[in-house]
Amino acid sequence: MKSLRAFLGMTPSNPMNPIMLILLAFFTLVLVGAPILMAIVDVGTGGIILFEIIVALATLLIMGLVIAMARAFGRDLERLLSGNEWAHWRITSAERAAFLQEDRERTRRTSKRYALYSLGVIPLGALFAWLFTRDAKGALLGALAFGAAGLFVVLTTLLWDGTRPKHDSSDIDEVYLGDLGIYAFGRFTPLSGINLSLKAITMTNSDPSYLTFTTVSRGQYGEQQPRDISVPIPAGHEEEAGTLVERFKQRFSLT
């Protein structure tokens, strides 16, 4: 099992680990389950074989790309933790608790804002559906669909947005920062890679103060999908953090 995880690039704290497991489960389900369903609905043997070949090729292509990314991130994490960081801090348990509390409050404020947006799009969903169906039932379904999509965004924000410490980590209070990525709260976050780049970095004075890294990736239709990663600054390191902001901006050509 260790050799298999190493081949797949599933090293500890690698951000690709959950993606790898999801894709492996998905492609296994498709490769095994789809032919059975196709046979039940009387799809011919030739059609099933052709489908399996196409899915197998897609699996090899996608999994090959994901494995390459996982291995690259694993190497970056190893280099970051072995002396190639720009800054190495250690926060206190009190600073960790204060930062996480404020981070949760920021997440709740964001989810409330999304909830208000969701309420605003429900009438739009009803209107669009009515224009297509000219029917009250269609309008109701449109409102429900837009409302459900908004609710999904709110729930995912509450459950997965913000900082999520890896509580079983032995170095949960260690912070490593550099152009290779961020290691904080036992989790590694890359700042660049395939379809990933650093868009902005800001410093917020608070108690404790914190840095916010905004990374972006491209969605299915080319739109930018931002993600904020906040990192607490230990007391006494604010000046160093300000210097780091400028260094990151220079390294990643940020304005």
DRENKOL-637450 format. One line per field, with one value per residue: residue number from 0; x, y, z of N, C-alpha, C in turn. Coordinates in Angstrom, 2 decimals. Atoms other than C-alpha are relative to their C-alpha. Layout:
% residues N
k = c(NUM;...) $
n.x = c(X;...) $
n.y = c(Y;...) $
n.z = c(Z;...) $
ca.x = c(X;...) $
ca.y = c(Y;...) $
ca.z = c(Z;...) $
c.x = c(X;...) $
c.y = c(Y;...) $
c.z = c(Z;...) $
This chain:
% residues 255
k = c(0;1;2;3;4;5;6;7;8;9;10;11;12;13;14;15;16;17;18;19;20;21;22;23;24;25;26;27;28;29;30;31;32;33;34;35;36;37;38;39;40;41;42;43;44;45;46;47;48;49;50;51;52;53;54;55;56;57;58;59;60;61;62;63;64;65;66;67;68;69;70;71;72;73;74;75;76;77;78;79;80;81;82;83;84;85;86;87;88;89;90;91;92;93;94;95;96;97;98;99;100;101;102;103;104;105;106;107;108;109;110;111;112;113;114;115;116;117;118;119;120;121;122;123;124;125;126;127;128;129;130;131;132;133;134;135;136;137;138;139;140;141;142;143;144;145;146;147;148;149;150;151;152;153;154;155;156;157;158;159;160;161;162;163;164;165;166;167;168;169;170;171;172;173;174;175;176;177;178;179;180;181;182;183;184;185;186;187;188;189;190;191;192;193;194;195;196;197;198;199;200;201;202;203;204;205;206;207;208;209;210;211;212;213;214;215;216;217;218;219;220;221;222;223;224;225;226;227;228;229;230;231;232;233;234;235;236;237;238;239;240;241;242;243;244;245;246;247;248;249;250;251;252;253;254) $
n.x = c(0.82;-0.89;-0.58;1.07;0.23;-1.15;0.14;1.07;-0.35;0.85;-0.85;0.72;0.31;0.10;1.37;0.61;0.45;1.45;0.36;-0.44;0.93;1.29;-0.12;-0.16;1.31;0.89;-0.35;0.25;1.46;0.41;-0.56;0.62;1.46;0.64;0.26;1.12;1.22;0.14;0.46;1.40;0.87;-0.20;-1.01;-0.78;-1.35;-0.92;0.18;-0.57;-1.46;-0.43;0.16;-1.06;-1.28;0.00;-0.11;-1.34;-0.94;0.24;-0.51;-1.46;-0.40;0.32;-0.73;-1.41;-0.17;0.18;-1.16;-1.13;0.20;-0.18;-1.43;-0.64;0.35;-0.72;-1.40;-0.03;0.17;-1.23;-1.02;0.39;-0.24;-1.40;-0.91;0.21;1.07;-0.36;0.25;0.45;0.52;0.74;1.01;0.36;1.35;0.95;0.11;0.75;1.41;0.55;0.07;1.04;1.29;0.27;0.16;1.36;0.94;-0.07;0.70;1.44;0.44;0.03;1.15;1.21;0.06;0.43;1.41;0.78;-0.05;0.85;1.38;0.21;0.07;1.19;0.98;-0.54;0.22;1.43;0.28;-0.58;0.74;1.33;-0.16;-0.15;1.11;1.29;0.80;-0.29;-0.79;-1.37;-0.59;-0.31;-1.19;-1.15;-0.34;-0.58;-1.33;-0.93;-0.13;-0.82;-1.38;-0.48;-0.16;-1.20;-1.15;-0.05;-0.42;-1.40;-0.80;-0.04;-0.68;-1.34;-0.75;-0.77;-1.12;0.39;-1.22;-0.13;-0.21;-0.89;-1.36;-0.88;-0.59;1.15;-0.30;-1.12;0.37;-1.07;0.45;-0.98;0.58;0.41;1.34;0.29;0.28;0.53;1.04;-0.16;0.44;-0.82;0.74;-0.89;0.34;-0.06;0.05;0.88;1.27;-0.01;-0.96;0.24;0.54;-0.16;-0.37;0.26;-0.25;1.05;-0.36;1.06;-0.57;-1.26;0.01;-0.09;-0.20;0.99;-0.46;1.12;-0.40;1.08;-0.06;0.98;1.13;0.35;0.27;-1.06;0.11;-0.94;0.57;-0.96;0.02;-0.80;-0.67;-0.47;-1.07;-0.24;-1.35;-0.30;-0.35;-1.40;-0.45;0.78;-0.90;-0.47;1.11;0.11;-1.07;0.38;1.03;-0.69;-0.80;0.93;0.48;-1.07;-0.25;1.13;0.38;1.30;0.04) $
n.y = c(-1.20;-1.16;-0.20;-0.50;-1.40;-0.75;-0.08;-0.94;-1.33;-0.29;-0.20;-0.69;-1.43;-0.38;-0.45;0.81;1.29;0.24;0.02;1.30;1.03;-0.21;0.41;1.46;0.60;-0.31;0.77;1.41;0.19;-0.07;1.13;1.26;-0.06;-0.39;1.14;0.79;-0.72;0.06;1.34;0.11;-0.69;0.66;-0.58;1.08;0.23;-0.94;-1.31;0.04;0.03;-1.33;-0.89;0.32;-0.48;-1.47;-0.35;0.39;-1.00;-1.23;0.25;-0.08;-1.38;-0.86;0.45;-0.31;-1.42;-0.21;0.60;-0.91;-1.16;0.43;0.20;-1.32;-0.66;0.72;-0.46;-1.39;0.02;0.52;-1.06;-1.11;0.36;0.40;-1.13;-0.90;-0.94;-1.40;-0.30;1.12;-0.53;0.90;-0.76;0.57;0.58;-1.11;-0.66;0.91;-0.04;-1.30;-0.08;0.91;-0.58;-1.09;0.60;0.56;-1.12;-0.47;0.99;-0.15;-1.23;0.29;0.87;-0.81;-0.82;0.89;0.33;-1.14;0.09;1.13;-0.46;-0.91;0.68;0.87;-0.57;0.08;1.37;0.14;-0.77;0.68;1.23;-0.35;-0.45;1.17;0.96;-0.72;0.85;-0.27;1.11;-0.19;-1.11;0.51;0.86;-0.87;-0.62;1.04;0.36;-1.08;-0.02;1.14;-0.32;-0.98;0.70;0.83;-0.90;-0.40;1.15;0.31;-1.07;0.25;1.26;0.18;-1.23;-0.40;0.83;1.28;0.61;1.46;0.10;1.11;-0.37;-0.25;-1.34;-0.83;-1.41;-0.42;-0.68;-0.14;-0.80;-0.17;0.09;1.38;0.19;-0.34;1.12;-0.54;0.82;1.38;0.18;-0.67;-0.64;-0.54;-1.33;0.02;1.35;0.12;-0.68;-0.61;-1.11;-0.96;-1.23;-1.14;0.26;-1.17;0.14;-0.62;-0.21;0.49;0.64;-0.40;-0.42;1.18;-0.16;0.69;0.32;0.30;0.75;0.13;1.04;-0.22;0.92;0.71;-0.95;-0.99;-1.02;0.15;0.50;-0.38;0.66;-0.73;0.78;-0.93;0.54;-0.92;-0.52;-0.03;-1.30;-0.35;0.30;-0.82;-0.67;1.04;0.34;-1.07;0.22;1.18;-0.40;-0.60;1.03;0.82;-0.80;-0.07;1.34;0.43;-1.14;-0.49;-1.46) $
n.z = c(0.00;-0.04;1.33;0.87;-0.35;0.49;1.45;0.30;-0.51;-1.16;-1.16;-1.08;0.15;1.41;0.28;1.06;-0.53;0.13;1.43;0.51;-0.46;0.67;1.40;0.04;-0.26;1.13;1.19;-0.29;0.08;1.41;0.74;-0.45;-0.04;1.26;0.88;-0.52;0.35;1.45;0.35;-0.43;0.98;1.30;0.88;0.59;-0.52;0.64;-0.62;-1.35;0.12;0.43;-1.15;-0.97;0.52;-0.11;-1.42;-0.46;0.50;-0.76;-1.35;0.04;0.24;-1.15;-1.18;0.22;-0.29;-1.44;-0.68;0.21;-0.88;-1.39;-0.24;0.01;-1.26;-1.05;0.04;-0.48;-1.45;-0.59;0.12;-0.88;-1.40;-0.21;0.04;1.14;-0.31;-0.18;-1.41;-0.83;-1.25;-0.89;-0.73;-1.30;-0.01;-0.16;1.31;0.88;-0.37;0.36;1.46;0.49;-0.36;0.95;1.32;0.04;0.11;1.39;0.83;-0.22;0.68;1.43;0.29;-0.10;1.21;1.08;-0.23;0.51;1.46;0.40;-0.06;1.12;1.30;0.07;0.94;1.35;0.45;0.32;1.21;1.17;0.26;0.52;1.38;0.85;-0.12;-0.10;-0.88;-1.41;-0.54;0.49;-0.76;-1.33;0.12;0.22;-1.28;-0.86;0.52;-0.33;-1.45;-0.41;0.37;-0.98;-1.28;0.14;-0.15;-1.41;-0.81;0.28;-0.62;-1.43;-0.33;0.55;0.18;-1.16;-0.45;-0.59;-0.54;-0.03;-1.45;-0.35;0.37;-1.15;0.13;0.37;-0.25;0.84;1.23;0.98;1.14;1.05;1.33;0.24;-0.54;-1.39;-0.89;-1.26;-0.62;0.44;1.39;1.01;1.08;1.04;0.51;1.46;0.57;1.16;-0.22;-1.34;-0.12;-1.09;0.56;-0.91;-1.40;-0.83;-1.42;-0.80;-1.40;-0.88;-1.18;0.61;1.39;0.88;1.44;0.83;1.35;0.89;1.19;0.97;1.03;1.05;-0.03;1.22;1.08;0.04;-1.04;-1.10;-1.25;-1.05;-1.31;-0.99;-1.05;-1.03;-0.83;-1.13;-0.19;-1.44;-0.56;0.18;1.37;0.94;0.96;0.91;0.87;0.99;0.97;0.79;0.96;1.14;0.68;0.77;1.12;0.99;0.55;0.82;0.86;-0.42;-0.14) $
ca.x = c(0.00;2.87;4.45;1.09;0.52;4.06;3.44;0.22;1.96;-0.30;2.20;1.13;-0.48;-0.63;-3.65;-4.22;-4.98;-8.79;-9.01;-7.06;-9.41;-12.54;-11.28;-10.17;-13.59;-15.39;-13.47;-13.64;-17.41;-17.76;-15.47;-17.18;-20.76;-21.46;-20.99;-23.45;-26.08;-25.41;-25.88;-29.17;-30.55;-29.38;-26.46;-24.47;-21.12;-19.33;-20.83;-19.81;-16.24;-15.95;-17.28;-14.78;-11.88;-12.87;-13.31;-10.02;-8.13;-9.78;-8.89;-5.24;-5.04;-6.74;-5.14;-1.71;-2.14;-3.39;-0.56;1.99;0.47;0.41;4.05;5.05;3.19;4.76;8.24;7.42;6.22;9.33;11.58;9.60;10.02;13.71;15.13;13.71;11.13;11.16;9.78;9.28;7.08;5.55;2.27;1.12;-1.99;-3.68;-2.88;-4.18;-7.44;-7.96;-7.21;-9.50;-12.33;-12.02;-11.69;-14.93;-16.69;-15.44;-16.75;-20.15;-20.34;-19.50;-22.14;-24.76;-23.89;-24.27;-27.61;-28.87;-27.67;-29.52;-32.76;-32.27;-31.86;-34.93;-37.32;-34.98;-35.16;-38.95;-38.99;-36.63;-38.51;-41.86;-40.54;-39.66;-42.69;-45.42;-46.60;-46.88;-45.51;-42.48;-41.90;-42.03;-39.50;-37.23;-37.41;-36.67;-33.72;-32.12;-32.83;-31.26;-28.15;-27.85;-28.33;-25.59;-23.17;-24.06;-23.60;-20.30;-19.03;-19.96;-18.48;-15.34;-14.44;-11.93;-9.11;-9.48;-6.68;-5.45;-5.85;-3.87;-0.80;2.16;3.23;-0.12;1.39;4.24;3.98;6.20;5.90;7.66;7.22;6.88;3.65;2.17;2.30;0.09;-2.20;-0.78;-1.89;0.04;-1.32;0.57;0.64;1.29;0.89;-1.25;-4.29;-3.27;-1.65;-1.30;-3.42;-3.04;-1.58;-2.69;-1.87;-4.59;-3.82;-5.84;-5.30;-3.49;-2.68;-2.81;-1.80;-4.36;-3.19;-5.69;-5.10;-7.13;-7.86;-9.87;-13.35;-15.06;-15.98;-12.75;-13.96;-11.58;-12.33;-10.62;-9.73;-8.47;-5.93;-5.35;-2.24;-1.79;1.24;2.83;3.28;6.51;6.69;4.48;7.41;8.79;5.34;5.18;8.52;7.23;4.20;6.49;8.68;5.69;4.42;7.79;8.20;4.71;4.55;1.60;0.51) $
ca.y = c(0.00;2.40;1.83;2.42;5.68;6.78;5.97;8.00;10.91;10.64;11.96;13.30;16.78;16.70;18.77;16.34;13.38;13.86;14.63;11.45;9.31;10.86;10.33;6.76;5.93;7.64;5.95;2.56;2.94;3.94;1.19;-1.52;-0.30;1.24;-1.99;-3.77;-1.09;-1.07;-4.82;-4.53;-2.07;-4.35;-2.32;-4.52;-6.03;-3.83;-0.70;-1.75;-2.52;0.82;2.65;0.86;1.74;5.43;5.56;3.69;6.16;9.11;7.55;7.14;10.71;12.38;10.22;10.68;14.45;14.30;11.98;14.34;17.28;15.32;14.33;17.92;19.29;16.59;17.63;21.30;20.53;18.49;21.31;23.94;22.07;21.30;24.81;26.48;28.59;32.39;32.48;29.92;30.96;29.26;30.59;30.09;28.10;31.37;32.98;29.88;29.94;33.68;33.41;30.41;32.14;35.24;33.05;31.23;34.56;35.70;32.47;32.94;36.51;35.27;32.53;35.05;37.28;34.32;33.48;36.99;36.59;33.26;34.88;37.45;34.88;32.81;35.27;35.31;31.53;31.68;34.36;32.53;29.26;30.98;32.61;29.17;27.23;29.91;27.75;28.35;24.89;25.58;28.89;27.10;24.51;27.29;29.05;25.78;25.00;28.43;28.30;24.85;26.03;29.00;26.77;24.46;27.41;28.53;25.03;24.39;27.77;26.92;23.41;23.86;27.53;29.15;27.52;23.83;22.69;19.13;18.33;15.08;16.96;17.12;20.55;22.31;25.58;25.68;28.08;27.87;30.47;30.72;30.71;26.93;27.29;27.65;25.12;26.04;24.18;20.89;21.51;22.43;24.88;25.41;28.90;27.94;24.95;23.66;25.94;27.64;31.00;33.55;36.61;38.76;38.93;41.29;41.89;42.65;44.19;42.35;40.27;38.35;40.00;37.73;37.39;36.50;34.76;34.73;32.00;31.58;28.74;28.63;27.11;25.08;28.17;30.09;32.15;32.79;30.86;32.60;31.03;32.85;31.26;33.16;32.67;34.14;36.29;35.66;38.67;40.48;39.32;42.01;43.90;40.69;39.89;43.29;42.58;39.17;40.77;42.84;39.84;37.75;40.60;40.88;37.12;36.61;39.97;41.23;44.86) $
ca.z = c(0.00;0.80;-2.60;-4.31;-2.41;-3.30;-6.99;-6.93;-5.19;-2.13;0.37;3.81;3.69;-0.13;-1.27;-4.16;-1.85;-1.64;-5.38;-6.12;-4.01;-5.56;-9.12;-8.41;-6.96;-9.86;-12.67;-10.95;-10.62;-14.29;-15.60;-13.54;-13.22;-16.62;-18.64;-16.34;-16.85;-20.59;-20.74;-18.84;-21.41;-24.26;-25.58;-27.92;-27.02;-29.54;-28.00;-24.50;-25.61;-27.41;-24.35;-22.08;-24.38;-24.44;-20.66;-20.08;-22.29;-20.52;-17.17;-18.15;-19.43;-16.46;-13.78;-15.39;-15.17;-11.56;-10.50;-12.08;-10.18;-6.91;-7.26;-8.09;-5.06;-2.90;-4.04;-3.42;0.11;0.86;-0.40;1.54;4.82;4.25;4.25;1.15;2.96;3.04;6.56;9.32;12.22;15.20;16.58;20.15;21.04;22.09;18.72;16.94;18.89;18.32;14.60;14.07;15.94;13.75;10.65;11.50;11.95;8.53;7.02;8.64;7.33;3.86;4.00;5.15;2.21;-0.15;1.48;0.68;-2.91;-3.07;-1.96;-4.69;-7.49;-6.56;-8.28;-11.29;-11.47;-11.38;-14.08;-16.45;-16.03;-16.61;-19.80;-21.12;-19.87;-19.48;-16.61;-12.86;-12.10;-14.31;-12.53;-9.18;-10.35;-11.59;-8.25;-6.43;-8.72;-8.25;-4.53;-4.22;-6.09;-3.73;-0.70;-2.00;-2.23;1.32;2.77;1.00;2.22;5.80;5.65;3.57;3.30;5.60;7.56;8.39;10.73;10.46;14.15;14.03;12.79;15.16;13.84;13.73;15.03;12.51;9.57;6.48;3.70;0.36;-3.38;-3.20;-1.21;2.25;5.07;8.01;10.41;9.14;5.53;2.40;-0.16;-3.44;-4.93;-8.54;-10.81;-13.65;-13.84;-10.59;-9.88;-7.10;-7.85;-4.72;-1.22;1.52;5.16;7.70;11.09;13.71;16.83;15.57;12.24;9.22;5.58;2.91;-0.25;-3.12;-5.69;-8.87;-11.25;-14.46;-14.43;-17.11;-19.13;-18.56;-15.60;-12.71;-9.51;-6.56;-3.24;-0.14;2.22;5.46;7.57;11.09;11.85;15.27;17.52;16.74;13.10;11.57;10.02;8.56;7.18;5.47;3.81;2.72;1.06;-1.13;-1.88;-2.97;-5.13;-6.83;-7.29;-8.77;-10.61;-8.59;-8.46) $
c.x = c(0.87;0.58;-1.04;-0.27;1.16;-0.07;-1.04;0.32;-0.80;0.85;-0.79;-0.12;-0.08;-1.43;-0.71;-0.57;-1.51;-0.46;0.35;-0.99;-1.35;0.06;0.17;-1.34;-0.93;0.31;-0.19;-1.48;-0.46;0.47;-0.68;-1.53;-0.66;-0.24;-1.17;-1.32;-0.25;-0.49;-1.47;-0.94;0.29;0.90;0.88;1.40;1.01;-0.09;0.61;1.52;0.53;-0.09;1.12;1.35;0.10;0.19;1.39;1.05;-0.15;0.55;1.52;0.48;-0.19;0.81;1.50;0.30;-0.08;1.18;1.23;-0.11;0.26;1.48;0.74;-0.28;0.72;1.45;0.11;-0.13;1.27;1.12;-0.30;0.38;1.47;0.97;-0.18;-1.15;0.55;-0.19;-0.49;-0.39;-0.62;-0.99;-0.30;-1.42;-1.07;-0.19;-0.78;-1.48;-0.66;-0.17;-1.13;-1.39;-0.38;-0.24;-1.40;-1.05;0.00;-0.76;-1.50;-0.53;-0.09;-1.20;-1.32;-0.18;-0.47;-1.48;-0.90;-0.01;-0.96;-1.47;-0.32;-0.16;-1.21;-1.07;0.49;-0.19;-1.45;-0.34;0.52;-0.79;-1.39;0.07;0.13;-1.25;-1.37;-0.96;0.41;0.84;1.45;0.71;0.41;1.24;1.25;0.46;0.68;1.42;1.03;0.22;0.89;1.47;0.60;0.26;1.26;1.26;0.17;0.54;1.47;0.92;0.14;0.87;1.46;0.79;0.78;1.09;-0.52;1.27;-0.05;0.40;0.91;1.45;0.82;0.62;-1.06;0.28;1.19;-0.52;1.24;-0.57;1.13;-0.65;-0.40;-1.40;-0.09;-0.23;-0.41;-1.13;0.04;-0.41;0.90;-0.89;0.98;-0.50;0.06;0.03;-0.87;-1.36;-0.10;1.03;-0.39;-0.43;0.25;0.45;-0.20;0.33;-1.06;0.47;-1.17;0.67;-0.32;-0.20;0.15;0.23;-1.12;0.57;-1.23;0.54;-1.20;0.28;-1.11;-1.10;-0.26;-0.16;1.02;-0.06;0.99;-0.73;0.99;-0.17;0.93;0.58;0.59;1.00;0.28;1.47;0.28;0.38;1.50;0.52;-0.74;0.90;0.54;-1.09;-0.20;1.05;-0.32;-1.05;0.66;0.81;-0.89;-0.49;1.05;0.19;-1.11;-0.55;-1.40;0.06;-0.39) $
c.y = c(1.27;0.29;0.54;1.48;0.87;0.17;1.04;1.42;0.40;0.07;0.73;1.50;0.46;0.42;-0.82;-1.32;-0.21;-0.05;-1.35;-1.09;0.12;-0.48;-1.51;-0.71;0.21;-0.87;-1.50;-0.32;-0.01;-1.23;-1.32;0.04;0.29;-1.18;-0.86;0.64;-0.05;-1.36;-0.19;0.64;-0.47;0.77;-1.14;-0.11;0.98;1.39;0.07;0.04;1.37;1.01;-0.22;0.51;1.52;0.43;-0.33;1.01;1.33;-0.13;0.13;1.43;0.87;-0.40;0.25;1.44;0.26;-0.57;0.89;1.23;-0.37;-0.18;1.34;0.74;-0.66;0.42;1.42;0.06;-0.47;1.05;1.16;-0.27;-0.34;1.15;0.97;0.97;1.42;0.43;-1.26;0.56;-1.11;0.86;-0.69;-0.59;1.09;0.73;-0.88;0.07;1.31;0.12;-0.87;0.53;1.12;-0.54;-0.60;1.10;0.58;-0.95;0.12;1.25;-0.22;-0.85;0.77;0.88;-0.84;-0.37;1.13;0.00;-1.09;0.40;0.92;-0.71;-0.91;0.59;-0.04;-1.39;-0.25;0.71;-0.69;-1.25;0.30;0.45;-1.17;-0.88;0.65;-0.77;0.28;-1.11;0.11;1.10;-0.46;-0.88;0.83;0.67;-1.00;-0.35;1.08;0.08;-1.12;0.25;0.99;-0.64;-0.86;0.85;0.40;-1.14;-0.35;1.07;-0.25;-1.21;-0.02;1.28;0.33;-1.02;-1.26;-0.71;-1.53;-0.37;-1.16;0.29;0.32;1.40;1.01;1.49;0.51;0.63;0.14;0.76;0.12;-0.11;-1.42;-0.29;0.42;-1.30;0.58;-0.89;-1.44;-0.27;0.81;0.56;0.53;1.35;0.08;-1.45;0.01;0.60;0.61;1.11;0.88;1.33;1.21;-0.49;1.29;-0.32;0.79;0.12;-0.37;-0.58;-1.50;0.53;-1.24;0.42;-0.75;-0.17;-0.36;-0.71;-0.12;-1.19;0.29;-1.05;-0.60;0.93;1.14;1.07;-0.28;-0.44;0.29;-0.84;0.75;-0.96;0.99;-0.69;0.99;0.42;0.04;1.40;0.25;-0.24;0.83;0.70;-0.98;-0.38;1.06;-0.12;-1.19;0.34;0.58;-1.02;-0.90;0.76;0.08;-1.35;-0.41;1.13;0.52;1.52;0.39) $
c.z = c(0.00;-1.38;-0.98;0.27;-0.50;-1.51;-0.39;0.46;1.22;1.27;1.09;-0.27;-1.45;-0.31;-1.07;0.52;-0.13;-1.45;-0.61;0.39;-0.70;-1.44;-0.13;0.21;-1.19;-1.22;0.22;-0.12;-1.46;-0.77;0.36;-0.14;-1.32;-0.93;0.47;-0.36;-1.50;-0.47;0.36;-1.01;-1.43;-0.96;-0.50;0.57;-0.59;0.61;1.38;-0.05;-0.40;1.15;1.02;-0.47;0.16;1.46;0.54;-0.46;0.75;1.41;0.04;-0.17;1.23;1.22;-0.16;0.33;1.50;0.78;-0.16;0.89;1.44;0.33;0.06;1.31;1.17;0.06;0.52;1.52;0.69;-0.03;0.94;1.44;0.28;-0.24;-1.14;0.23;0.08;1.44;0.70;1.36;0.83;0.79;1.32;-0.10;0.14;-1.33;-0.97;0.29;-0.41;-1.52;-0.54;0.33;-0.97;-1.40;-0.16;-0.13;-1.41;-0.92;0.16;-0.68;-1.50;-0.38;0.10;-1.24;-1.19;0.15;-0.51;-1.53;-0.49;0.02;-1.18;-1.34;-0.11;-0.92;-1.45;-0.58;-0.39;-1.31;-1.25;-0.35;-0.57;-1.45;-0.96;-0.01;-0.06;0.90;1.44;0.62;-0.46;0.75;1.39;-0.03;-0.24;1.28;0.93;-0.45;0.36;1.51;0.51;-0.33;0.99;1.34;-0.03;0.21;1.47;0.86;-0.23;0.59;1.50;0.35;-0.42;-0.19;1.27;0.36;0.67;0.51;-0.08;1.42;0.40;-0.38;1.24;-0.04;-0.39;0.19;-0.80;-1.29;-0.88;-1.20;-1.01;-1.35;-0.37;0.53;1.45;0.77;1.33;0.47;-0.50;-1.42;-0.93;-1.09;-1.03;-0.49;-1.52;-0.47;-1.24;0.34;1.40;0.05;1.18;-0.61;0.89;1.36;0.77;1.45;0.76;1.44;0.89;1.24;-0.04;-1.42;-0.88;-1.45;-0.72;-1.40;-0.83;-1.24;-0.93;-0.92;-1.01;0.09;-1.37;-1.19;-0.03;1.06;1.12;1.27;1.13;1.27;0.93;1.03;0.99;0.91;1.14;0.09;1.51;0.45;-0.15;-1.40;-1.04;-1.03;-1.02;-0.99;-1.09;-1.09;-0.90;-1.06;-1.25;-0.78;-0.85;-1.22;-1.11;-0.69;-0.98;-0.89;0.30;0.16;1.42) $
